[in-house]
Amino acid sequence: MDDLVRQAMAKWPHVPDCYAWLGLDARGQWYMRDDRCQALGPFDADVPGAKGSLLRHEKLIEFIQRNYEPDAFGCWYFQNGPQRVYVELEATPWIWRLDERLCITSHTGREAEFQACLLDESGRVYLHTSIGLGLVHSLDVVWVAQAVEEGRWQVQEVLSTELAAMYHYIRSPERHQREKAGDRFPGA
């Protein structure tokens, strides 16, 4: 976490958390979601415009990625000064990029060590690593296939609906927060 962020947290300790304004898609891209986008439905809905606006500002993306982490419940957020901005996940908290040497790097640039390869009912490939579970970027599935063909990695089948509980992450912190408060998220 950035030192300036730590200083802001100490200076303003009671800033309310922010929900549903930021999303991470299955390709490791960040989306800003204003009120209009949120009104169209949840981040993972198959509704045009619900994802929001793709972030393209490199410095902002780097800032988000340096300050991205989970809370004790498994809700992922980035610490924006004194405020936690919770992230809606389309798939998993990490999106993995691989290369021909099978080096695993997250969408944030963190390196990770392989622990297990998982395949869900839709054919999506996940890696459990030293820093957690993530979806393999669609462009890099070829490297996983090669590792499996060569016998370097074994594939375990899994149901996508069980991944969040198995690997302790929450895809929608907003929905989680509403359920904790006894509110029901519309359409949930």
DRENPA-3360 file (N, C-alpha, C; in nm, 2 decimals, always signed):
BEGIN
1 = MDDLVRQA = +0.08/-0.12/+0.00/+0.00/+0.00/+0.00/+0.09/+0.12/+0.00 ~ +0.05/+0.22/-0.07/+0.12/+0.35/-0.08/+0.13/+0.42/+0.05 ~ +0.24/+0.48/+0.08/+0.26/+0.56/+0.21/+0.16/+0.67/+0.22 ~ +0.13/+0.74/+0.11/+0.03/+0.85/+0.11/-0.11/+0.80/+0.15 ~ -0.14/+0.68/+0.11/-0.27/+0.62/+0.14/-0.27/+0.59/+0.29 ~ -0.16/+0.53/+0.35/-0.16/+0.51/+0.49/-0.17/+0.64/+0.57 ~ -0.11/+0.74/+0.53/-0.12/+0.87/+0.60/-0.26/+0.92/+0.59 ~ -0.33/+0.91/+0.48/-0.47/+0.96/+0.46/-0.56/+0.88/+0.55;
9 = MAKWPHVP = -0.54/+0.75/+0.56/-0.62/+0.66/+0.65/-0.60/+0.70/+0.80 ~ -0.48/+0.74/+0.84/-0.46/+0.78/+0.97/-0.52/+0.92/+1.00 ~ -0.52/+1.00/+0.90/-0.57/+1.14/+0.92/-0.72/+1.14/+0.92 ~ -0.79/+1.06/+0.83/-0.93/+1.05/+0.82/-0.98/+0.91/+0.84 ~ -0.99/+0.86/+0.97/-1.02/+0.72/+0.99/-1.16/+0.68/+0.97 ~ -1.26/+0.77/+0.95/-1.40/+0.73/+0.95/-1.47/+0.76/+0.82 ~ -1.40/+0.76/+0.71/-1.46/+0.78/+0.58/-1.54/+0.66/+0.54 ~ -1.66/+0.68/+0.50/-1.75/+0.56/+0.46/-1.69/+0.49/+0.34;
17 = DCYAWLGL = -1.72/+0.36/+0.34/-1.68/+0.27/+0.23/-1.76/+0.30/+0.10 ~ -1.71/+0.27/-0.01/-1.78/+0.29/-0.14/-1.80/+0.16/-0.21 ~ -1.93/+0.14/-0.25/-1.96/+0.01/-0.31/-2.01/+0.03/-0.46 ~ -1.99/-0.07/-0.54/-2.04/-0.08/-0.68/-1.99/+0.02/-0.78 ~ -1.89/+0.10/-0.74/-1.84/+0.20/-0.84/-1.72/+0.15/-0.92 ~ -1.67/+0.04/-0.88/-1.55/-0.01/-0.96/-1.57/-0.16/-0.98 ~ -1.54/-0.21/-1.10/-1.55/-0.35/-1.13/-1.42/-0.40/-1.20 ~ -1.40/-0.53/-1.19/-1.28/-0.60/-1.25/-1.34/-0.71/-1.34;
25 = DARGQWYM = -1.32/-0.70/-1.47/-1.37/-0.80/-1.56/-1.29/-0.92/-1.57 ~ -1.33/-1.02/-1.65/-1.26/-1.15/-1.66/-1.13/-1.14/-1.74 ~ -1.10/-1.02/-1.79/-0.98/-1.00/-1.87/-0.88/-0.91/-1.79 ~ -0.91/-0.88/-1.67/-0.82/-0.80/-1.58/-0.83/-0.65/-1.61 ~ -0.95/-0.61/-1.67/-0.97/-0.47/-1.69/-1.06/-0.41/-1.59 ~ -1.03/-0.28/-1.55/-1.10/-0.21/-1.45/-1.21/-0.12/-1.52 ~ -1.33/-0.12/-1.46/-1.44/-0.04/-1.51/-1.49/+0.05/-1.40 ~ -1.52/+0.18/-1.43/-1.58/+0.27/-1.34/-1.73/+0.27/-1.37;
33 = RDDRCQAL = -1.81/+0.26/-1.26/-1.95/+0.24/-1.27/-2.03/+0.36/-1.20 ~ -2.08/+0.45/-1.28/-2.15/+0.56/-1.22/-2.30/+0.51/-1.19 ~ -2.38/+0.60/-1.14/-2.52/+0.57/-1.10/-2.60/+0.51/-1.21 ~ -2.58/+0.57/-1.33/-2.65/+0.52/-1.45/-2.62/+0.38/-1.48 ~ -2.49/+0.34/-1.48/-2.45/+0.20/-1.50/-2.50/+0.11/-1.40 ~ -2.49/+0.15/-1.27/-2.54/+0.07/-1.16/-2.69/+0.04/-1.17 ~ -2.77/+0.14/-1.22/-2.91/+0.13/-1.24/-2.95/+0.02/-1.34 ~ -2.85/-0.01/-1.44/-2.88/-0.11/-1.54/-2.87/-0.25/-1.49;
41 = GPFDADVP = -2.81/-0.27/-1.37/-2.79/-0.40/-1.32/-2.66/-0.42/-1.26 ~ -2.64/-0.54/-1.20/-2.51/-0.58/-1.14/-2.40/-0.58/-1.25 ~ -2.27/-0.57/-1.20/-2.16/-0.57/-1.29/-2.15/-0.69/-1.38 ~ -2.18/-0.81/-1.32/-2.17/-0.93/-1.40/-2.30/-0.96/-1.49 ~ -2.39/-0.86/-1.49/-2.51/-0.88/-1.57/-2.47/-0.87/-1.72 ~ -2.55/-0.95/-1.80/-2.52/-0.94/-1.95/-2.61/-0.83/-2.01 ~ -2.60/-0.71/-1.96/-2.68/-0.60/-2.00/-2.58/-0.49/-2.06 ~ -2.61/-0.45/-2.18/-2.52/-0.34/-2.24/-2.51/-0.22/-2.15;
49 = GAKGSLLR = -2.39/-0.18/-2.12/-2.37/-0.06/-2.04/-2.36/-0.08/-1.89 ~ -2.40/-0.20/-1.84/-2.40/-0.22/-1.69/-2.26/-0.23/-1.64 ~ -2.16/-0.27/-1.72/-2.02/-0.28/-1.67/-1.97/-0.14/-1.64 ~ -2.01/-0.04/-1.71/-1.95/+0.09/-1.69/-1.85/+0.13/-1.80 ~ -1.76/+0.22/-1.76/-1.66/+0.28/-1.85/-1.53/+0.21/-1.83 ~ -1.47/+0.16/-1.93/-1.33/+0.10/-1.92/-1.23/+0.21/-1.88 ~ -1.16/+0.18/-1.77/-1.05/+0.27/-1.73/-0.93/+0.26/-1.82 ~ -0.88/+0.37/-1.87/-0.77/+0.37/-1.96/-0.65/+0.45/-1.91;
57 = HEKLIEFI = -0.67/+0.53/-1.80/-0.57/+0.62/-1.75/-0.46/+0.53/-1.67 ~ -0.34/+0.52/-1.73/-0.24/+0.43/-1.68/-0.21/+0.46/-1.53 ~ -0.19/+0.58/-1.49/-0.15/+0.61/-1.36/-0.26/+0.58/-1.26 ~ -0.39/+0.60/-1.30/-0.50/+0.56/-1.21/-0.50/+0.41/-1.19 ~ -0.48/+0.33/-1.30/-0.48/+0.19/-1.30/-0.37/+0.14/-1.21 ~ -0.25/+0.20/-1.23/-0.14/+0.16/-1.14/-0.17/+0.18/-1.00 ~ -0.23/+0.30/-0.97/-0.26/+0.33/-0.83/-0.36/+0.23/-0.77 ~ -0.46/+0.19/-0.85/-0.56/+0.10/-0.80/-0.49/-0.04/-0.77;
65 = QRNYEPDA = -0.41/-0.08/-0.87/-0.34/-0.21/-0.86/-0.25/-0.22/-0.74 ~ -0.18/-0.11/-0.71/-0.09/-0.11/-0.59/-0.16/-0.12/-0.46 ~ -0.28/-0.08/-0.46/-0.36/-0.07/-0.33/-0.48/-0.16/-0.33 ~ -0.47/-0.27/-0.40/-0.58/-0.37/-0.42/-0.55/-0.49/-0.32 ~ -0.65/-0.52/-0.24/-0.64/-0.63/-0.14/-0.78/-0.67/-0.09 ~ -0.78/-0.78/-0.02/-0.91/-0.82/+0.04/-0.93/-0.78/+0.18 ~ -1.06/-0.77/+0.22/-1.08/-0.76/+0.37/-1.10/-0.89/+0.43 ~ -1.13/-0.90/+0.56/-1.15/-1.02/+0.63/-1.26/-1.11/+0.58;
73 = FGCWYFQN = -1.36/-1.06/+0.51/-1.47/-1.14/+0.46/-1.44/-1.19/+0.32 ~ -1.33/-1.15/+0.26/-1.30/-1.19/+0.12/-1.36/-1.09/+0.01 ~ -1.40/-0.97/+0.06/-1.44/-0.87/-0.04/-1.31/-0.79/-0.08 ~ -1.29/-0.78/-0.21/-1.18/-0.71/-0.26/-1.20/-0.56/-0.28 ~ -1.11/-0.48/-0.25/-1.12/-0.34/-0.26/-0.99/-0.27/-0.29 ~ -0.99/-0.15/-0.33/-0.87/-0.07/-0.33/-0.88/+0.04/-0.24 ~ -0.77/+0.07/-0.17/-0.77/+0.18/-0.07/-0.74/+0.31/-0.14 ~ -0.84/+0.39/-0.15/-0.83/+0.52/-0.22/-0.82/+0.63/-0.11;
81 = GPQRVYVE = -0.70/+0.65/-0.07/-0.68/+0.75/+0.04/-0.74/+0.69/+0.16 ~ -0.83/+0.76/+0.23/-0.89/+0.71/+0.35/-1.01/+0.62/+0.32 ~ -1.05/+0.61/+0.19/-1.17/+0.53/+0.16/-1.15/+0.40/+0.09 ~ -1.22/+0.30/+0.14/-1.22/+0.17/+0.07/-1.32/+0.17/-0.04 ~ -1.27/+0.14/-0.16/-1.36/+0.13/-0.28/-1.37/-0.02/-0.31 ~ -1.48/-0.08/-0.28/-1.50/-0.22/-0.30/-1.52/-0.25/-0.45 ~ -1.46/-0.36/-0.49/-1.46/-0.40/-0.63/-1.56/-0.51/-0.66 ~ -1.64/-0.49/-0.76/-1.73/-0.60/-0.81/-1.65/-0.68/-0.91;
89 = LEATPWIW = -1.65/-0.81/-0.89/-1.57/-0.91/-0.97/-1.66/-0.98/-1.07 ~ -1.62/-0.98/-1.19/-1.69/-1.05/-1.29/-1.66/-1.20/-1.27 ~ -1.54/-1.23/-1.23/-1.50/-1.37/-1.22/-1.43/-1.40/-1.09 ~ -1.31/-1.36/-1.08/-1.22/-1.39/-0.96/-1.14/-1.27/-0.92 ~ -1.08/-1.27/-0.81/-1.00/-1.15/-0.77/-0.87/-1.13/-0.84 ~ -0.82/-1.24/-0.90/-0.70/-1.23/-0.98/-0.73/-1.28/-1.13 ~ -0.67/-1.22/-1.22/-0.67/-1.26/-1.36/-0.53/-1.29/-1.40 ~ -0.50/-1.42/-1.43/-0.36/-1.46/-1.46/-0.32/-1.44/-1.60;
97 = RLDERLCI = -0.20/-1.39/-1.62/-0.13/-1.40/-1.75/-0.02/-1.49/-1.74 ~ +0.00/-1.57/-1.84/+0.11/-1.67/-1.84/+0.20/-1.65/-1.97 ~ +0.32/-1.71/-1.96/+0.40/-1.70/-2.08/+0.44/-1.85/-2.11 ~ +0.52/-1.86/-2.21/+0.57/-2.00/-2.26/+0.65/-2.07/-2.15 ~ +0.70/-2.00/-2.05/+0.78/-2.07/-1.94/+0.69/-2.10/-1.83 ~ +0.56/-2.07/-1.84/+0.45/-2.09/-1.74/+0.48/-2.00/-1.62 ~ +0.54/-1.89/-1.64/+0.55/-1.78/-1.53/+0.41/-1.72/-1.52 ~ +0.36/-1.71/-1.40/+0.22/-1.67/-1.37/+0.24/-1.52/-1.31;
105 = TSHTGREA = +0.16/-1.43/-1.37/+0.16/-1.29/-1.33/+0.02/-1.25/-1.32 ~ -0.02/-1.18/-1.22/-0.16/-1.13/-1.20/-0.18/-1.00/-1.29 ~ -0.30/-0.97/-1.30/-0.34/-0.84/-1.37/-0.28/-0.72/-1.31 ~ -0.24/-0.73/-1.18/-0.18/-0.62/-1.11/-0.02/-0.62/-1.12 ~ +0.03/-0.73/-1.19/+0.17/-0.74/-1.20/+0.24/-0.82/-1.10 ~ +0.17/-0.88/-1.00/+0.23/-0.96/-0.90/+0.26/-1.10/-0.95 ~ +0.37/-1.15/-0.92/+0.41/-1.29/-0.96/+0.35/-1.39/-0.86 ~ +0.32/-1.51/-0.91/+0.26/-1.61/-0.82/+0.32/-1.75/-0.86;
113 = EFQACLLD = +0.32/-1.84/-0.76/+0.36/-1.97/-0.78/+0.24/-2.07/-0.80 ~ +0.25/-2.15/-0.90/+0.14/-2.25/-0.93/+0.12/-2.35/-0.81 ~ -0.01/-2.38/-0.78/-0.04/-2.48/-0.69/-0.14/-2.58/-0.75 ~ -0.24/-2.53/-0.82/-0.34/-2.63/-0.88/-0.40/-2.56/-1.01 ~ -0.45/-2.65/-1.10/-0.52/-2.60/-1.22/-0.66/-2.66/-1.21 ~ -0.76/-2.57/-1.23/-0.90/-2.61/-1.22/-0.97/-2.58/-1.35 ~ -1.07/-2.66/-1.38/-1.15/-2.64/-1.50/-1.30/-2.65/-1.46 ~ -1.38/-2.54/-1.50/-1.52/-2.55/-1.46/-1.60/-2.61/-1.57;
121 = ESGRVYLH = -1.73/-2.61/-1.54/-1.83/-2.67/-1.63/-1.84/-2.60/-1.77 ~ -1.80/-2.48/-1.78/-1.80/-2.40/-1.90/-1.67/-2.40/-1.98 ~ -1.57/-2.47/-1.92/-1.44/-2.48/-1.99/-1.35/-2.37/-1.95 ~ -1.38/-2.29/-1.85/-1.30/-2.18/-1.80/-1.19/-2.24/-1.71 ~ -1.07/-2.18/-1.73/-0.95/-2.24/-1.66/-0.91/-2.14/-1.55 ~ -0.89/-2.20/-1.43/-0.84/-2.12/-1.31/-0.71/-2.18/-1.26 ~ -0.64/-2.09/-1.20/-0.52/-2.14/-1.13/-0.53/-2.10/-0.98 ~ -0.50/-2.20/-0.89/-0.48/-2.17/-0.75/-0.33/-2.15/-0.74;
129 = TSIGLGLV = -0.29/-2.04/-0.68/-0.15/-2.00/-0.67/-0.12/-1.96/-0.53 ~ +0.01/-1.93/-0.51/+0.06/-1.88/-0.38/-0.01/-1.76/-0.33 ~ -0.08/-1.68/-0.41/-0.15/-1.56/-0.37/-0.30/-1.57/-0.38 ~ -0.35/-1.68/-0.43/-0.49/-1.70/-0.43/-0.54/-1.76/-0.57 ~ -0.67/-1.76/-0.58/-0.73/-1.81/-0.70/-0.75/-1.70/-0.81 ~ -0.73/-1.74/-0.93/-0.76/-1.65/-1.04/-0.80/-1.72/-1.17 ~ -0.87/-1.65/-1.25/-0.91/-1.70/-1.38/-0.79/-1.68/-1.48 ~ -0.76/-1.77/-1.56/-0.66/-1.75/-1.67/-0.71/-1.67/-1.78;
137 = HSLDVVWV = -0.64/-1.57/-1.82/-0.68/-1.48/-1.93/-0.70/-1.56/-2.05 ~ -0.81/-1.53/-2.12/-0.84/-1.62/-2.24/-0.73/-1.63/-2.34 ~ -0.64/-1.53/-2.36/-0.53/-1.54/-2.45/-0.42/-1.63/-2.41 ~ -0.42/-1.67/-2.28/-0.31/-1.76/-2.23/-0.35/-1.90/-2.19 ~ -0.47/-1.94/-2.23/-0.52/-2.07/-2.20/-0.43/-2.17/-2.28 ~ -0.38/-2.13/-2.39/-0.29/-2.22/-2.47/-0.17/-2.27/-2.39 ~ -0.12/-2.18/-2.30/+0.00/-2.23/-2.22/-0.04/-2.33/-2.12 ~ -0.16/-2.32/-2.07/-0.22/-2.42/-1.97/-0.24/-2.55/-2.04;
145 = AQAVEEGR = -0.30/-2.54/-2.16/-0.32/-2.67/-2.24/-0.19/-2.74/-2.27 ~ -0.09/-2.66/-2.30/+0.04/-2.72/-2.33/+0.10/-2.79/-2.20 ~ +0.09/-2.72/-2.09/+0.14/-2.78/-1.96/+0.06/-2.91/-1.93 ~ -0.07/-2.91/-1.95/-0.15/-3.03/-1.93/-0.11/-3.14/-2.02 ~ -0.09/-3.11/-2.15/-0.05/-3.21/-2.25/+0.08/-3.27/-2.22 ~ +0.17/-3.19/-2.17/+0.31/-3.24/-2.14/+0.31/-3.31/-2.00 ~ +0.20/-3.31/-1.93/+0.20/-3.38/-1.80/+0.26/-3.30/-1.68 ~ +0.28/-3.17/-1.71/+0.34/-3.09/-1.60/+0.23/-3.04/-1.50;
153 = WQVQEVLS = +0.11/-3.02/-1.55/+0.00/-2.98/-1.46/-0.12/-3.08/-1.48 ~ -0.18/-3.11/-1.37/-0.30/-3.20/-1.37/-0.42/-3.10/-1.36 ~ -0.53/-3.14/-1.42/-0.65/-3.06/-1.41/-0.75/-3.12/-1.32 ~ -0.81/-3.04/-1.23/-0.92/-3.08/-1.14/-1.04/-3.01/-1.19 ~ -1.15/-3.09/-1.20/-1.28/-3.03/-1.23/-1.35/-2.97/-1.11 ~ -1.42/-2.86/-1.14/-1.48/-2.78/-1.03/-1.61/-2.71/-1.08 ~ -1.70/-2.69/-1.00/-1.82/-2.61/-1.04/-1.79/-2.47/-1.01 ~ -1.82/-2.38/-1.11/-1.79/-2.24/-1.09/-1.86/-2.18/-0.97;
161 = TELAAMYH = -1.98/-2.23/-0.94/-2.06/-2.18/-0.83/-2.00/-2.21/-0.69 ~ -1.90/-2.30/-0.69/-1.84/-2.34/-0.56/-1.71/-2.26/-0.54 ~ -1.65/-2.20/-0.64/-1.52/-2.14/-0.63/-1.51/-2.03/-0.52 ~ -1.60/-1.94/-0.52/-1.59/-1.83/-0.42/-1.59/-1.88/-0.27 ~ -1.67/-1.98/-0.24/-1.67/-2.03/-0.11/-1.54/-2.11/-0.08 ~ -1.50/-2.19/-0.18/-1.37/-2.27/-0.17/-1.25/-2.19/-0.15 ~ -1.24/-2.07/-0.21/-1.12/-1.99/-0.21/-1.14/-1.85/-0.14 ~ -1.25/-1.84/-0.07/-1.28/-1.73/+0.02/-1.27/-1.59/-0.05;
169 = YIRSPERH = -1.36/-1.57/-0.14/-1.37/-1.44/-0.20/-1.52/-1.41/-0.23 ~ -1.55/-1.29/-0.24/-1.69/-1.25/-0.26/-1.69/-1.17/-0.39 ~ -1.77/-1.21/-0.49/-1.78/-1.14/-0.62/-1.85/-1.01/-0.61 ~ -1.95/-0.99/-0.53/-2.02/-0.87/-0.52/-2.02/-0.82/-0.37 ~ -1.92/-0.73/-0.34/-1.92/-0.68/-0.20/-2.05/-0.60/-0.17 ~ -2.11/-0.53/-0.27/-2.23/-0.46/-0.25/-2.34/-0.55/-0.21 ~ -2.36/-0.66/-0.28/-2.46/-0.76/-0.25/-2.44/-0.82/-0.11 ~ -2.31/-0.85/-0.08/-2.27/-0.90/+0.05/-2.31/-0.81/+0.16;
177 = QREKAGDR = -2.28/-0.68/+0.14/-2.31/-0.58/+0.24/-2.46/-0.56/+0.27 ~ -2.54/-0.56/+0.16/-2.68/-0.55/+0.17/-2.74/-0.68/+0.24 ~ -2.69/-0.79/+0.21/-2.74/-0.91/+0.28/-2.70/-0.91/+0.43 ~ -2.59/-0.86/+0.46/-2.55/-0.85/+0.60/-2.64/-0.76/+0.68 ~ -2.69/-0.65/+0.61/-2.78/-0.55/+0.67/-2.93/-0.60/+0.66 ~ -2.95/-0.72/+0.60/-3.09/-0.77/+0.60/-3.17/-0.72/+0.48 ~ -3.10/-0.64/+0.39/-3.16/-0.59/+0.27/-3.14/-0.69/+0.16 ~ -3.23/-0.70/+0.06/-3.21/-0.79/-0.05/-3.18/-0.70/-0.17;
185 = FPGA = -3.07/-0.75/-0.24/-3.03/-0.68/-0.36/-3.13/-0.71/-0.47 ~ -3.19/-0.60/-0.54/-3.29/-0.63/-0.64/-3.24/-0.73/-0.75 ~ -3.32/-0.83/-0.77/-3.28/-0.93/-0.88/-3.19/-1.04/-0.83 ~ -3.15/-1.04/-0.70/-3.06/-1.14/-0.65/-3.13/-1.27/-0.63;
% end
